[in-house]
Structures are given as structure tokens and as C-alpha cells.
């Protein structure tokens, strides 16, 4: 028994030493980003709310802010981002080839993408559901009114298979019209080439606001498939994937703690709450053990604010959409967003 105890202690000591060495090292992907001096992020070219150019020519959007947050965490500068615009179909190949460090195209989290395509999902950063938008002249009010409709879908996504499952279970049919990107999809829809377009409810609302006659289009109230969305990274670098995931949790945790871009400096100066001080890197070595600066959360919040601020800016009351938080509210406010323990 004595020898077993000695062997166990030796094994634990060796394991601890290996863990410490790993914790002090830097993952290859973060090495690549730092040597390059820029974080490469794949985003949509023109999907308002997610990624689009504002009136000053700056790229803005919900997913764009996650790119800035990653650059702030790894490089200490949220502006060191190289945006690569791409379609949904181009996103996963671009990530797997190493063209980009992260793809932020609001991809839906599915078991196939998670287990078969060597991807790691960040978040979900946005909880939603797939819905349909129709021309009011069609007279459609419910999903059952869409039997036989022509539906535009973006190639490379999973939407057509989701529709097929829903329709087949109800003995309904539809004609899919595959398009390359969302810009083309809404153009064809507005021309009457397809009867229906589909996307997550927030994106339908954003797109409807940009049509020539927004009030002539109806978003059906029923949701036919749930959607958990978020940016993706490759799963061949676990340390880097963990950083991406905890950048998201940092945004949520900041909101849970009431830390905003406006009060960050005051919290750094005045807070004596051990949990707040640990989160902001004023105590402990959480950041350092991740291969990041100890105060990386401060850099993130200073760059983009907390999760609630990002949501309100692009989807909520500060946006043209004015979407309620709903499922994306914090868990203690009836939503699904929450952060694991920061310890």
C-alpha cells in the first residue's frame, strides 16, 4: 500500500508539472495570430445586424464585435482585425484551410457540424428560431398555407433539410430555389421568383426593413426549427478553442456583474468584491494560465462592452430592429444566456 501511495503521488506530481507547463505555454493558433499581428475573421459582406458597413464605411455588427473582442483578448487591440467577407458556403472551408482564425457567420449549432466537421462552436451567442416571410398578397397566414410554395434557400446551409423534415412530417411539399448568398435571395424574393424566404427571426426582421415596401411582407409567427448560433473555430487546438469560448462567457459574465464599458474604469479602481476583482484580472492568474494577459477581460469590455450592450446595439432598442431580448436575456431574467463560474 505504501508503494502504491508513493507511485500515485509521483504520478500526480508529474501530471501537475505537465499541466503547469501546458498552462505556461501558448497554443500554436495564438502564436500564429500574434506573429501575424492581426486576427483574421470571416464575416458576411452585407447582412445588417451581423456584419455590414455603416455610413462612415466602418464594418459593424453583432458578429463583428466578437471579432473585435477576440483581437482585444489575444492582441490587446480590438482594431487589429482583418475581415474576410464570405458567403455561408465559403465559411467552413475557409476556416478549415486556415484562411481565417474564426468564422462569424451566425452558423447554427448542429450535431453534424460539431462531431463530423472538426468545428468548435462559440456560444451559442444567439438563441433564435427559423421562420418564414411571405408577400402579403399571397394570403398566407400560417405555415400550413405554404404547401407547394417555392422557397429560396442559401446553398451550403442546413435550412433546406430543416424545411424538408418539417414539411414531410406534415405531408406538405415545397420547391427549393438555391441561391449563393442572402443578398441574391432577397432580390429574387422581392422580384417574385420565390414565394417565401426563410431565416432566423431577427434576420428576417432586419431584411424586411430594407425591402422597397416593408409593410407588404409578413413574417409568420410560427417557428419551424430552433437555432443556436455562434462563431466557429477549428477543434484541432483545444487551448485556442477554450479562449474563444471564454471570450463569449466574459461578455456574458460582465453583464451578470453589472460591468459596462462606461463603468469599467470605476470598477477597476473601486471594487473590493473578490469575484469582480478575479474577473477583471486584478487578483489571481486566470488570464495568464490561459496564455492571455491577466486583464484580457478589461480589454474586451473596453472594446465592445458586455453582452447586453452588444445585443442592444445591433438587435435591441438601439437598433432599427428593436428586437426584445427574449431567449437572449440573462438566465436570472428569464433567458438562456449565462456564464459558468469564473474561478
Secondary structure as GFF3:
##gff-version 3
##sequence-region A 1 343
A	DSSP	alpha_helix	2	24	.	.	.	ID=ss1
A	DSSP	alpha_helix	28	36	.	.	.	ID=ss2
A	DSSP	beta_strand	39	43	.	.	.	ID=ss3
A	DSSP	beta_strand	52	53	.	.	.	ID=ss4
A	DSSP	beta_strand	59	60	.	.	.	ID=ss5
A	DSSP	alpha_helix	62	75	.	.	.	ID=ss6
A	DSSP	beta_strand	81	85	.	.	.	ID=ss7
A	DSSP	alpha_helix	88	97	.	.	.	ID=ss8
A	DSSP	beta_strand	102	108	.	.	.	ID=ss9
A	DSSP	alpha_helix	111	115	.	.	.	ID=ss10
A	DSSP	beta_strand	119	121	.	.	.	ID=ss11
A	DSSP	beta_strand	126	135	.	.	.	ID=ss12
A	DSSP	three_ten_helix	136	138	.	.	.	ID=ss13
A	DSSP	three_ten_helix	143	146	.	.	.	ID=ss14
A	DSSP	beta_strand	149	154	.	.	.	ID=ss15
A	DSSP	alpha_helix	159	169	.	.	.	ID=ss16
A	DSSP	beta_strand	174	179	.	.	.	ID=ss17
A	DSSP	alpha_helix	182	191	.	.	.	ID=ss18
A	DSSP	beta_strand	196	200	.	.	.	ID=ss19
A	DSSP	alpha_helix	201	208	.	.	.	ID=ss20
A	DSSP	three_ten_helix	214	216	.	.	.	ID=ss21
A	DSSP	beta_strand	217	219	.	.	.	ID=ss22
A	DSSP	beta_strand	225	234	.	.	.	ID=ss23
A	DSSP	alpha_helix	238	257	.	.	.	ID=ss24
A	DSSP	alpha_helix	264	270	.	.	.	ID=ss25
A	DSSP	alpha_helix	274	279	.	.	.	ID=ss26
A	DSSP	alpha_helix	286	289	.	.	.	ID=ss27
A	DSSP	alpha_helix	296	304	.	.	.	ID=ss28
A	DSSP	alpha_helix	307	314	.	.	.	ID=ss29
A	DSSP	three_ten_helix	326	328	.	.	.	ID=ss30
A	DSSP	three_ten_helix	331	333	.	.	.	ID=ss31
###
